[in-house]
Amino acid sequence: MTISLPINDFLFQLFPESKRYLLDRNALKAYFEDKYTLGSSRPHVDVSKNAVHISMMVPHSDTWHPLYRKAMELNESGLLNEARILLEELVSTYPQNPHYHHQLALLLASQKQQTKAIDHCKKALMWNPDFQDALSLIGTLYIQDKTDLDTAMIYINHKCE
């Protein structure tokens, strides 16, 4: 898996603390190596003039995991708390799966827990910066619930690139 993150406001929204390492490419590289380490699996990070490129082997996490299917069934049946428990277990076990984070963000948003929903959108985008559904949701949350049009536009503009 290779993840490319442009060095711009989008990156700084996902990883606000990365801004302090901008002038030191080695420190920026080390920062992202730490952020993307899963267990004993450490990524290879390259920092170019315009982007951070993260390459790594990630454990397979099936989008159609039985717990995921069960969580979706519970969600559709209106059993949101039960669905949430399963989705939280999935994101804990498979933190690199953007779909699990996105579904949890949708559920949290429906429960009016916008701050937590935004956090999970950011986690989804960490693993798939071009995940259109997560970009739409986070932009909407910033517009509707945070009334932060400037931040919403960072995500909307990234979606349009």
C-alpha positions in Angstrom: 0.0 0.0 0.0 1.2 3.5 -0.9 -0.3 6.6 0.6 0.6 10.0 -0.9 -0.2 13.1 1.1 0.3 16.5 -0.4 2.2 18.9 1.8 -0.5 21.5 2.1 -3.4 22.5 4.4 -5.0 19.1 3.9 -2.0 17.4 5.5 -2.0 19.9 8.3 -5.7 19.3 9.0 -5.1 15.6 9.3 -1.8 15.9 11.1 -1.6 19.3 12.8 1.6 18.5 14.6 3.4 17.7 11.4 3.6 21.5 10.6 6.4 21.9 13.2 8.6 19.4 11.3 8.2 21.1 7.9 11.6 22.6 7.8 13.4 19.4 8.8 12.7 16.6 6.3 14.3 13.9 8.4 12.1 14.9 11.4 9.0 14.9 9.2 10.0 11.4 7.8 10.4 10.1 11.4 7.1 11.6 12.4 5.2 9.8 9.7 7.1 6.6 10.3 5.8 6.7 13.8 2.3 7.6 12.8 2.0 4.7 10.3 3.7 2.0 12.3 1.4 -0.9 12.9 2.7 -3.3 15.5 6.2 -4.3 14.3 5.5 -3.2 10.7 7.2 0.0 10.0 6.5 2.0 6.8 9.0 3.4 4.3 8.5 7.1 4.1 9.8 9.5 1.4 9.4 13.2 1.7 9.6 15.1 -1.5 9.2 18.9 -2.1 5.4 18.6 -2.5 4.3 15.4 -0.7 4.9 12.7 1.8 4.8 9.1 0.4 4.2 6.3 2.8 4.8 2.7 1.6 4.0 -0.3 3.8 2.6 -3.8 4.0 -0.7 -3.8 5.9 -2.6 -6.8 7.2 -5.6 -7.6 5.1 -8.8 -6.4 6.5 -11.9 -7.5 4.6 -14.5 -4.8 4.1 -17.0 -7.6 4.3 -15.8 -9.0 7.6 -18.6 -10.8 9.5 -18.6 -8.3 12.3 -18.9 -5.5 9.7 -21.9 -7.1 8.1 -23.4 -7.6 11.5 -22.8 -4.0 12.4 -24.5 -2.9 9.2 -27.5 -5.1 9.9 -27.8 -3.7 13.5 -27.5 -0.1 12.1 -30.2 -0.7 9.6 -32.4 -2.2 12.3 -31.9 1.0 14.4 -29.8 -0.8 17.0 -27.2 2.0 16.9 -25.4 1.3 20.2 -24.9 -2.3 19.4 -23.6 -1.4 15.9 -21.3 1.1 17.4 -19.8 -1.5 19.7 -19.0 -3.8 16.8 -17.6 -0.9 14.7 -15.4 0.2 17.6 -14.0 -3.3 17.8 -13.3 -3.4 14.1 -11.4 0.0 14.1 -9.4 -1.2 17.1 -8.5 -4.5 15.4 -8.1 -3.0 11.9 -7.1 0.6 12.3 -5.9 0.8 8.7 -9.3 0.1 7.2 -10.8 3.4 6.1 -14.3 1.9 5.5 -14.7 0.9 9.2 -13.7 4.4 10.3 -16.1 6.0 7.8 -19.0 3.8 8.9 -18.3 4.6 12.6 -18.1 8.3 11.7 -21.5 8.1 10.0 -23.0 6.4 13.0 -21.5 8.9 15.4 -22.7 11.8 13.3 -26.3 10.3 13.4 -25.9 10.2 17.2 -24.9 13.9 17.2 -21.3 13.1 18.3 -19.8 15.3 15.6 -16.3 15.7 17.2 -15.9 11.9 17.4 -17.3 11.6 13.9 -14.7 14.1 12.6 -11.9 12.2 14.4 -12.9 8.9 12.6 -13.2 10.7 9.2 -9.7 11.9 9.7 -8.6 8.4 10.5 -10.3 7.1 7.4 -8.5 9.8 5.4 -5.2 9.0 7.0 -5.4 5.6 5.3 -7.1 6.7 2.1 -6.6 10.5 1.5 -8.9 10.3 -1.6 -11.8 8.5 0.1 -14.6 10.6 -1.4 -17.3 9.6 1.1 -15.1 10.5 4.1 -14.2 13.8 2.4 -17.8 14.6 1.8 -18.8 13.7 5.4 -16.1 15.7 7.1 -16.8 18.7 4.9 -20.5 18.5 5.7 -19.7 18.1 9.5 -17.5 21.2 9.5 -20.2 23.2 7.6 -23.3 22.1 9.4 -22.1 21.4 12.9 -18.9 23.4 13.4 -19.9 26.3 11.1 -16.2 26.3 10.0 -16.4 27.0 6.3 -12.6 27.5 5.9 -11.8 24.0 7.3 -14.7 22.5 5.3 -13.3 24.0 2.1 -9.9 22.3 2.7 -11.6 18.9 2.5 -13.9 19.9 -0.3 -11.1 21.3 -2.4 -9.1 18.1 -1.8 -12.1 16.1 -2.9 -12.2 18.1 -6.1 -8.5 17.7 -7.0 
